[in-house]
C-alpha cells in the first residue's frame, strides 16, 4: 500500500548536459555519451532506491526532452523545416520540426536504455513515453491534415515501442499528456481513443500523467490566470475513468486542484502528486503525508501511489534528490500511521 514513484524526468548531471534546462545540449558525444547516460541513470536509480522509492525510472537520462527524445529517430519528420507554433493552446510559442511524410519507426527508440535499467535494478521499473496528443501539440503537421489523424499515426508507433519495452521487463508504461489540460474537449473526442491505440495489447500496468506543467515561467504565469480553483480535470476525468488505462497521475501539492475531482476516478489507481516541482523549497515528510492524507478523503489508500507533481528536470540536482528523499519518507510516515 502507498507505493512511491516519480512522475518522469530528473535533472541531468552537469557533466552530461546543461543543468536546469528542459532542452539541454549534451556535453558528450558518441560512446562517451552513451556511457554518461548510463552512469546518470545508475545514479538516479540508486538515489530512488536509497529513498525507498518502489517504482523507479531512468529519469529520462537517455533523452534531451520528454517528447523530442522519442521523435528524434522517427522517419517522416523534417528537422530542418522548423515551424513556429503555439504550444498548449498558445500558452507559449516554440520552433518545432514538421511532419512531412508518413511516419515510420525504423527501430526501437528507448529499448537500449530500458534494458540497461532493467538489468541494474530489482525494483519495479517505470518507463515514460510522450502521449499522442501531446506529441501533436509539440510538432507541426505538414502531412496528415488533422491532429486526430496524426495522433493515431503516432499512437501506432508508440504502441510498437511500448510492446518492446514491456518485453524487456518494464513494469509500468506511462504516457505523458500535459496537453489534456489545454484541450479538454479533444480528450473526450479523440484523445482517449489515441491512448487506447498506444496501449493496445499491453499486459503491464499503464498510466497517463496529466499535470499543469513543469515549474517554468510560462506555466507558472498560466496557472496564475486559472482562478482560485483549477477544475480542468472535471471535463475529462469521467472519460478517463471509463478508459482502459490503469493509473492516472496528477498534480496535488500546492495546487488549486479541488481534490474532490479524484472521486471521478473511482476505478483507477491515482498517482497523487505530493511534491511541488515549481519551487526549490524542500517539503517535509509531514507535508507529503498531509497531501496524501487529504487525497484519501476521496480515494481508497489501496489505490494511491505517492508521486511528484511533474518532472524535476529543471531543478538543481541536490534539490531533486532531497525532494525524492522526503517523498519516500512521507509515504513511509503515512504507512506507519495506517498500520
C-alpha positions in Angstrom: 0.0 0.0 0.0 1.1 3.6 -0.8 3.8 2.7 -3.2 6.0 5.5 -4.4 7.3 6.7 -7.8 8.4 9.9 -9.6 6.4 11.4 -12.5 9.2 11.4 -15.0 12.2 13.5 -15.7 15.0 14.1 -13.3 17.9 16.6 -13.6 20.8 15.7 -15.8 24.2 15.8 -14.1 26.2 18.9 -15.2 28.9 16.6 -16.7 26.3 15.0 -19.0 24.2 18.1 -20.2 23.5 21.7 -19.4 21.9 21.7 -16.0 18.4 23.1 -15.1 17.2 23.2 -18.7 14.3 21.5 -20.4 16.1 21.3 -23.7 19.8 20.8 -22.7 22.7 20.3 -25.0 24.7 17.1 -24.5 28.3 17.7 -23.3 29.5 14.3 -24.5 29.4 12.5 -27.9 29.4 9.0 -29.3 30.3 6.2 -27.0 31.2 8.6 -24.2 27.6 10.0 -24.4 26.1 6.5 -24.0 28.4 5.7 -21.1 27.5 9.1 -19.5 23.8 8.5 -19.9 24.1 5.0 -18.3 26.1 6.5 -15.4 23.5 9.1 -14.9 20.7 6.6 -15.0 22.5 4.4 -12.4 23.0 7.4 -10.1 19.3 8.2 -10.2 18.2 4.6 -9.8 20.4 4.4 -6.7 19.0 7.7 -5.4 15.5 6.4 -5.8 16.3 3.0 -4.2 18.0 4.7 -1.2 15.0 6.9 -0.8 12.6 4.0 -0.6 11.0 4.6 -4.0 9.2 1.5 -5.0 8.8 2.0 -8.8 12.0 3.6 -10.2 12.8 5.1 -13.5 15.8 6.3 -15.5 14.7 9.9 -15.0 14.8 10.3 -18.8 18.6 10.4 -18.8 18.8 8.9 -22.3 16.9 11.7 -24.0 17.1 15.5 -24.1 13.4 16.2 -23.9 10.4 14.1 -22.9 8.7 14.5 -26.3 11.5 15.1 -28.8 13.6 12.4 -27.3 11.1 9.9 -28.8 10.8 11.8 -32.1 14.5 12.1 -33.0 14.7 8.8 -34.8 11.2 8.7 -36.3 11.1 8.9 -40.1 8.8 11.4 -41.8 9.9 14.4 -39.7 11.9 17.2 -41.2 14.2 18.7 -38.5 15.3 21.4 -40.9 11.8 22.6 -41.6 11.1 24.4 -38.4 7.7 25.9 -37.8 6.7 28.5 -35.2 3.7 27.0 -33.3 1.7 27.9 -30.2 2.1 25.2 -27.6 -0.6 24.1 -25.1 -3.3 26.1 -26.7 -1.0 29.1 -27.4 0.4 29.3 -23.9 3.8 29.9 -25.4 5.4 29.8 -28.9 8.2 27.4 -29.9 10.1 26.5 -33.0 9.3 22.9 -33.8 10.1 20.4 -36.5 7.5 19.4 -39.1 5.9 16.1 -40.2 6.2 16.0 -44.0 5.6 12.3 -44.8 4.0 9.1 -43.4 5.5 8.4 -40.0 7.7 5.3 -39.5 9.7 4.0 -36.6 12.7 2.1 -38.1 14.0 0.7 -34.8 13.4 0.8 -31.1 14.0 4.3 -29.6 14.3 3.7 -25.9 14.8 -0.1 -25.8 18.6 0.0 -25.0 18.1 2.4 -22.2 15.2 0.5 -20.7 17.2 -2.8 -20.9 20.1 -1.2 -19.2 17.9 0.0 -16.3 16.1 -3.4 -16.1 19.5 -5.1 -15.8 20.5 -2.7 -13.0 17.6 -2.7 -10.6 15.5 -5.3 -8.9 12.8 -2.8 -8.2 9.7 -2.3 -10.3 10.6 -0.2 -13.3 8.6 2.5 -15.0 9.3 4.0 -18.4 7.7 7.1 -19.7 6.6 7.9 -23.3 5.0 11.1 -24.7 1.3 10.8 -25.3 -0.1 11.1 -28.8 -2.0 14.3 -28.2 1.0 16.0 -26.5 3.2 14.9 -29.4 0.8 16.6 -31.8 0.9 19.7 -29.7 4.7 19.8 -29.9 5.3 19.2 -33.6 3.9 20.8 -36.7 1.7 18.9 -39.2 2.6 19.3 -42.8 1.2 15.9 -44.0 -1.8 14.4 -42.2 -4.1 17.4 -42.3 -5.7 16.9 -38.8 -4.5 16.3 -35.3 -6.6 13.2 -34.7 -5.2 11.6 -37.8 -1.6 12.4 -36.9 -2.2 11.4 -33.3 -3.3 7.9 -34.4 -0.2 7.6 -36.6 2.0 8.4 -33.6 -0.1 6.1 -31.4 0.7 3.2 -33.7 4.4 3.9 -33.3 4.1 4.4 -29.5 2.4 1.0 -29.3 5.2 -0.6 -31.2 7.7 1.0 -28.7 5.6 0.1 -25.6 5.3 -3.5 -26.6 9.1 -3.8 -26.9 9.6 -2.1 -23.5 7.1 -4.5 -21.9 9.0 -7.4 -23.4 12.2 -6.1 -21.8 10.7 -6.3 -18.4 9.2 -2.8 -17.8 6.5 -3.0 -15.2 4.7 0.3 -15.8 4.5 2.3 -19.1 3.3 5.9 -18.6 2.1 8.2 -21.3 2.7 11.9 -20.6 -0.3 14.0 -21.7 0.0 17.6 -20.3 -1.9 18.7 -23.4 -5.0 17.1 -21.9 -5.3 20.2 -19.6 -5.3 22.5 -22.6 -7.7 20.7 -25.0 -10.3 19.2 -22.7 -12.9 18.6 -25.4 -10.4 16.9 -27.7 -9.5 14.4 -24.9 -13.1 13.1 -24.9 -13.5 13.3 -28.7 -10.2 11.5 -29.7 -7.5 11.8 -27.0 -8.6 8.7 -25.0 -9.0 6.7 -28.3 -5.4 7.6 -29.2 -4.3 6.4 -25.8 -6.1 3.2 -26.3 -4.3 2.7 -29.6 -1.0 3.4 -27.9 -1.6 0.8 -25.2 -3.3 -1.8 -27.3 -2.2 -5.4 -26.3 -0.1 -4.3 -23.3 -0.4 -6.5 -20.2 1.9 -4.4 -18.0 0.4 -1.6 -15.9 -0.4 1.6 -18.0 -0.5 5.1 -16.7 -1.3 8.6 -18.1 0.3 11.6 -16.5 -1.6 14.9 -16.6 -0.5 18.0 -14.8 -0.2 21.8 -15.1 3.4 21.5 -16.4 6.9 21.9 -15.4 7.8 24.7 -13.0 8.9 27.1 -15.8 7.8 30.7 -16.0 5.3 30.2 -18.9 3.4 27.5 -16.9 3.6 29.5 -13.6 2.2 32.6 -15.4 -0.6 30.5 -17.0 -1.6 28.9 -13.7 -2.0 32.4 -12.2 -4.8 33.0 -14.7 -6.8 29.9 -13.7 -8.6 31.4 -10.7 -9.0 30.1 -7.2 -9.9 26.5 -8.3 -8.3 24.6 -11.2 -11.2 22.4 -12.5 -10.0 21.3 -15.9 -9.7 17.7 -14.8 -13.5 17.6 -14.3 -14.1 17.9 -18.0 -12.4 14.6 -19.0 -11.9 12.5 -15.8 -15.2 10.6 -16.5 -13.8 9.6 -19.9 -10.5 8.6 -18.3 -12.3 6.6 -15.7 -14.2 4.7 -18.5 -10.9 4.1 -20.3 -8.6 1.0 -20.2 -5.7 3.0 -18.6 -4.8 1.6 -15.1 -3.4 4.7 -13.4 -3.9 8.5 -13.6 -1.1 10.8 -12.4 -2.0 14.4 -11.4 -0.8 17.5 -9.5 -2.0 17.9 -5.9 0.9 19.5 -3.9 0.5 23.3 -3.6 -2.0 23.3 -6.4 -5.5 24.7 -6.6 -7.0 21.4 -7.8 -10.1 20.6 -5.7 -9.3 17.1 -4.5 -13.0 16.2 -4.9 -12.2 15.6 -8.6 -10.4 12.5 -7.6 -13.8 11.0 -6.9 -14.4 11.0 -10.6 -11.7 8.3 -11.0 -13.3 5.7 -8.7 -12.0 2.8 -10.8 -8.4 3.9 -11.2 -5.1 3.9 -9.2 -4.2 7.5 -8.6 -0.6 8.8 -8.7 -1.0 11.7 -6.2 1.5 14.4 -6.8 2.8 15.3 -3.3 5.9 17.1 -4.4 5.8 20.6 -5.8 8.1 20.9 -8.8 7.7 24.7 -9.2 9.8 25.6 -6.1 13.3 24.8 -4.8 11.8 24.6 -1.3 12.1 21.1 0.2 8.9 19.7 1.6 8.9 18.0 5.0 7.8 14.3 5.2 4.8 15.6 7.2 3.8 17.8 4.3 4.0 14.9 1.9 1.9 12.8 4.3 -0.6 15.6 4.7 -1.2 15.8 0.9 -1.6 12.0 0.6 -3.9 12.0 3.6 -6.1 14.7 2.1 -6.4 12.6 -1.1 -7.6 9.7 1.0 -10.9 11.5 1.6 -11.8 10.7 -2.0 -9.5 7.7 -2.9 -9.1 4.5 -1.0 -5.5 4.2 0.3 -5.1 0.9 -1.7 -5.4 2.9 -4.9 -3.0 5.7 -4.1 0.6 5.9 -5.3 2.7 8.7 -3.9 4.3 10.7 -6.7 5.7 14.1 -7.7 3.5 16.7 -9.4 5.6 16.6 -12.6 9.1 16.0 -13.8 12.0 17.5 -11.8 14.4 18.2 -14.7 14.6 22.0 -14.4 15.5 21.9 -10.7 19.0 21.8 -9.2 20.2 18.2 -8.8 20.6 18.5 -5.0 17.0 19.8 -4.7 15.6 17.0 -6.7 17.5 14.4 -4.6 16.1 16.0 -1.4 12.6 16.0 -2.8 12.8 12.4 -3.7 14.0 11.5 -0.2 11.1 13.3 1.5 8.6 11.7 -0.9 9.8 8.3 0.4 9.8 9.4 4.0 6.4 11.0 3.8 4.8 7.8 2.3 6.6 5.7 5.0 5.2 8.0 7.7 1.7 7.6 6.5 2.0 3.8 6.0 3.2 3.6 9.6 0.2 5.8 10.7 -2.2 3.5 8.8 -0.6 0.4 10.3 
